[in-house]
Every structure is written in structure tokens, then in C-alpha cells.
């Protein structure tokens, strides 16, 4: 596995992010075309409308299957980084730090973490700015 850094830290699962999403979108488009063609044919209209509803549900399911676990993972990262900051300084992270800033700070090694956390809170740095200012990247291979 090549070393993780700012340029390659985002992770994609091609079968999920591209293939499955593409299939769901294609199915939604096809079901909408089918519904349009079924207008006026009362025997097909109900099943065509039901297919569109099912496809819309699949789109919601696709997004929620990523959003809900990511929220839990974000809370775990916040707790881990709060504990790390407490272990290094005896104080919790600054309450001005947003969730995105805290998540970005997880890539900072211990020697850069405390001053970068203070700078991020004081200057309201964006998560991207925080990541770019890290000199020695601390990889996180456990977050999907």
C-alpha cells in the first residue's frame, strides 16, 4: 500500500460509488420512461408508478447507507481526537473547532496536532487548509 497523503487520502469503492450508483440512476431513468409510456394505459400505470417509487427509494437507500455510518464514524473520530488532545495537553479540544476541522486534524502527527488545532480554532481554517498545512501526514487507513 502506498503512503497516504493529502492527494490520495480520499477513498472510493468503485463498485459502490460508480457502478452501483450508475445502475440505480439508469434504473430510475428507465422506470420514469416506462411510467411516461404507461400514461393512458391503466393496466400498466400502477406497476410503472410503483417501479418509480421503488427506484426513488433505492436512491435514498444508497445515500443513507453512506451518511448514517459516516455520522457515527465522525463522532468516533471526534472522541478519539478529543482524547488525543487531552492526553497531550490535559485539556479538551477547543469548542470552536467544527466537526470537519476535527476530522481534518486526525491526519496531523502528535508534534503538529496541538499547535495546528489552536491555529485552526483561532483562524477558523477550513478542513482543506488544515490538511494542506500538515507537514508529516499521519495516515488513517481505517476510515472508509
C-alpha positions as CSV (number, residue, x, y, z in Angstrom):
1,X,0.0,0.0,0.0
2,X,1.5,3.4,-1.0
3,X,1.8,6.0,1.7
4,X,-1.2,8.1,2.4
5,X,-1.0,11.9,1.9
6,X,-3.2,14.8,1.0
7,X,-3.5,13.9,-2.7
8,X,-4.6,10.3,-2.1
9,X,-6.4,10.2,1.2
10,X,-10.0,10.2,-0.1
11,X,-11.2,6.6,-0.6
12,X,-13.6,5.4,-3.2
13,X,-15.1,1.9,-3.7
14,X,-15.6,1.8,-7.5
15,X,-18.3,-0.9,-7.4
16,X,-20.3,1.1,-4.9
17,X,-19.6,4.7,-5.8
18,X,-19.7,4.4,-9.6
19,X,-21.2,1.0,-10.8
20,X,-24.0,0.7,-8.2
21,X,-24.9,4.3,-8.3
22,X,-24.9,4.3,-12.1
23,X,-27.1,1.2,-12.2
24,X,-29.5,2.9,-9.7
25,X,-29.7,6.0,-11.8
26,X,-30.1,4.1,-15.1
27,X,-32.9,2.1,-13.4
28,X,-34.6,5.3,-12.2
29,X,-34.4,6.8,-15.7
30,X,-35.8,3.6,-17.2
31,X,-38.6,3.4,-14.8
32,X,-39.5,7.1,-15.4
33,X,-39.6,6.4,-19.2
34,X,-41.8,3.4,-18.5
35,X,-44.1,5.5,-16.4
36,X,-44.4,8.1,-19.1
37,X,-45.1,5.5,-21.7
38,X,-47.8,4.0,-19.4
39,X,-49.8,7.1,-19.2
40,X,-53.2,6.3,-20.7
41,X,-52.8,2.5,-20.2
42,X,-54.5,1.9,-16.9
43,X,-53.3,-1.7,-16.7
44,X,-49.6,-0.7,-16.7
45,X,-49.9,2.7,-14.9
46,X,-49.9,1.3,-11.3
47,X,-47.0,-1.1,-11.8
48,X,-45.0,1.6,-13.7
49,X,-45.6,4.1,-10.9
50,X,-44.7,1.5,-8.3
51,X,-41.3,1.0,-10.1
52,X,-40.6,4.7,-10.0
53,X,-41.3,4.8,-6.2
54,X,-39.1,1.8,-5.7
55,X,-36.3,3.4,-7.7
56,X,-36.6,6.6,-5.7
57,X,-36.4,4.5,-2.5
58,X,-33.2,2.9,-3.9
59,X,-31.6,6.3,-4.4
60,X,-32.4,7.3,-0.8
61,X,-31.1,4.0,0.4
62,X,-27.9,4.5,-1.5
63,X,-27.2,7.8,0.2
64,X,-28.4,6.9,3.6
65,X,-26.3,3.7,3.6
66,X,-23.2,6.1,3.5
67,X,-24.5,9.0,5.5
68,X,-25.6,7.2,8.7
69,X,-22.3,5.2,9.2
70,X,-20.2,8.3,8.4
71,X,-22.0,10.3,11.1
72,X,-21.2,7.5,13.6
73,X,-17.6,7.4,12.4
74,X,-17.4,11.2,12.7
75,X,-18.5,11.0,16.3
76,X,-15.8,8.3,17.0
77,X,-13.1,10.5,15.3
78,X,-14.2,13.5,17.4
79,X,-13.9,11.4,20.6
80,X,-10.5,10.0,19.6
81,X,-9.1,13.4,18.7
82,X,-10.5,14.9,21.9
83,X,-8.8,12.1,23.9
84,X,-5.6,12.6,22.0
85,X,-5.6,16.3,22.7
86,X,-6.4,15.7,26.3
87,X,-3.5,13.2,26.6
88,X,-1.1,15.7,25.0
89,X,-2.2,18.9,26.8
90,X,-4.5,18.0,29.7
91,X,-7.3,19.9,28.0
92,X,-10.1,19.1,25.6
93,X,-10.1,20.4,22.1
94,X,-11.3,24.0,21.6
95,X,-15.1,24.0,21.3
96,X,-14.8,26.4,18.4
97,X,-13.5,23.6,16.2
98,X,-16.1,22.2,13.8
99,X,-16.6,18.5,13.0
100,X,-14.9,19.0,9.7
101,X,-11.9,20.7,11.3
102,X,-11.6,17.9,13.9
103,X,-11.7,15.2,11.2
104,X,-9.0,17.0,9.2
105,X,-6.8,17.3,12.3
106,X,-6.7,13.5,12.7
107,X,-4.1,13.4,9.9
108,X,-1.7,15.5,11.9
109,X,1.0,13.7,13.9
110,X,1.2,14.4,17.7
111,X,4.0,17.0,17.3
112,X,1.9,19.1,14.8
113,X,-1.5,18.3,16.3
114,X,-1.7,20.7,19.3
115,X,-0.4,23.9,17.5
116,X,-2.4,23.1,14.4
117,X,-5.6,22.6,16.5
118,X,-5.0,26.0,18.2
119,X,-4.3,27.7,14.9
120,X,-7.4,26.1,13.2
121,X,-9.6,27.4,16.1
122,X,-8.1,30.9,16.1
123,X,-8.1,31.4,12.4
124,X,-11.2,29.3,11.6
125,X,-9.2,27.3,9.0
126,X,-11.1,25.2,6.6
127,X,-10.6,21.4,6.7
128,X,-8.8,21.6,3.4
129,X,-6.4,24.3,4.7
130,X,-5.7,22.2,7.8
131,X,-4.9,19.1,5.7
132,X,-2.6,21.1,3.4
133,X,-0.7,22.6,6.3
134,X,0.2,19.2,7.7
135,X,3.9,18.5,7.1
136,X,4.2,14.8,8.1
137,X,1.0,13.1,7.2
138,X,-0.4,10.6,9.7
139,X,-2.4,8.1,7.7
140,X,-5.9,6.9,8.6
141,X,-6.5,3.6,6.9
142,X,-9.5,2.6,9.0
143,X,-11.9,5.3,7.8
144,X,-13.9,4.4,4.6
